[in-house]
Amino acid sequence: MPIAEKSAEKKKRIMAKAAITNIEQGVPNRALSVFTRSRDFLRDVRSEMRKVVTPSWKEVQSTTTVVIVAVFAFAGFFWIVDAVLGNAVKYIYTWMGALQ
């Protein structure tokens, strides 16, 4: 039997064993599980929040500048595209006789 098949069989046995264990534990452990999972979740959130670094004032200024410049650049681009397409549609309507 190849190694891949052996590991697949092993995983199936482990999963089946876990399913049987969960069925045997019943409803009271599910309620306990909710509290356990909630506690673990909050513990993980707290540990992740400890990793958060507040940016310096210089970093805030530079990223704000980049965002403002990008907004105006995209606004200008879309204004030009809108004007070109609007004039093209108006020309086509005039050419077809829809607008006089």
C-alpha positions as CSV (number, residue, x, y, z in Angstrom):
1,M,0.0,0.0,0.0
2,P,1.5,3.4,-1.0
3,I,2.3,6.0,1.6
4,A,-0.4,8.4,0.5
5,E,-3.1,5.7,1.0
6,K,-1.7,4.8,4.4
7,S,-1.9,8.4,5.6
8,A,-5.4,8.8,4.1
9,E,-6.5,5.7,6.0
10,K,-4.9,7.0,9.2
11,K,-6.7,10.3,8.8
12,K,-10.0,8.6,8.3
13,R,-9.5,6.5,11.5
14,I,-8.6,9.6,13.5
15,M,-11.6,11.5,12.2
16,A,-14.0,8.6,12.9
17,K,-12.6,8.3,16.4
18,A,-13.1,12.0,17.0
19,A,-16.7,11.8,15.7
20,I,-17.4,8.9,18.1
21,T,-15.9,10.8,21.0
22,N,-18.0,13.8,20.3
23,I,-21.2,11.8,20.0
24,E,-20.5,10.1,23.3
25,Q,-19.9,13.4,25.1
26,G,-23.4,14.6,24.5
27,V,-25.2,17.9,24.9
28,P,-23.8,19.2,28.3
29,N,-20.3,19.2,26.8
30,R,-21.5,21.3,23.9
31,A,-22.5,24.1,26.2
32,L,-19.1,23.9,28.0
33,S,-17.5,23.9,24.6
34,V,-19.1,27.2,23.7
35,F,-17.6,28.8,26.8
36,T,-14.2,27.2,26.1
37,R,-14.2,28.3,22.5
38,S,-15.3,31.8,23.6
39,R,-12.5,32.0,26.2
40,D,-9.9,30.7,23.7
41,F,-11.2,33.2,21.1
42,L,-10.9,36.2,23.5
43,R,-7.4,35.0,24.6
44,D,-6.3,34.9,20.9
45,V,-7.8,38.3,20.3
46,R,-5.9,39.7,23.3
47,S,-2.6,38.1,22.1
48,E,-3.1,39.5,18.6
49,M,-3.9,43.0,19.9
50,R,-0.6,43.0,21.8
51,K,1.2,42.6,18.4
52,V,-0.5,45.8,17.0
53,V,1.9,48.7,16.6
54,T,0.6,52.3,16.5
55,P,2.1,54.2,13.5
56,S,4.2,57.2,14.2
57,W,3.0,60.7,13.3
58,K,5.3,60.8,10.3
59,E,3.9,57.5,8.9
60,V,0.4,58.8,9.3
61,Q,1.2,62.0,7.5
62,S,2.9,60.2,4.6
63,T,0.2,57.6,4.1
64,T,-2.5,60.4,4.3
65,T,-0.6,62.3,1.6
66,V,-0.4,59.3,-0.6
67,V,-4.2,58.6,-0.2
68,I,-5.1,62.2,-1.0
69,V,-2.9,62.3,-4.1
70,A,-4.2,59.0,-5.3
71,V,-7.9,60.1,-4.9
72,F,-7.3,63.3,-6.9
73,A,-5.4,61.3,-9.6
74,F,-8.2,58.8,-10.0
75,A,-10.8,61.6,-9.9
76,G,-9.0,63.3,-12.8
77,F,-8.6,60.1,-14.7
78,F,-12.3,59.2,-14.4
79,W,-13.3,62.8,-15.2
80,I,-11.3,62.6,-18.5
81,V,-12.7,59.2,-19.4
82,D,-16.3,60.3,-18.6
83,A,-15.8,63.4,-20.8
84,V,-14.4,61.4,-23.7
85,L,-17.0,58.7,-23.6
86,G,-19.8,61.3,-23.1
87,N,-18.7,63.2,-26.2
88,A,-18.3,60.0,-28.2
89,V,-21.9,58.9,-27.3
90,K,-23.2,62.4,-28.1
91,Y,-21.4,62.3,-31.5
92,I,-22.8,58.8,-32.3
93,Y,-26.4,60.0,-31.4
94,T,-25.9,63.1,-33.6
95,W,-24.5,61.0,-36.5
96,M,-27.4,58.6,-36.3
97,G,-29.9,61.5,-36.2
98,A,-31.2,60.9,-32.7
99,L,-30.1,64.3,-31.5
100,Q,-30.6,67.4,-33.7
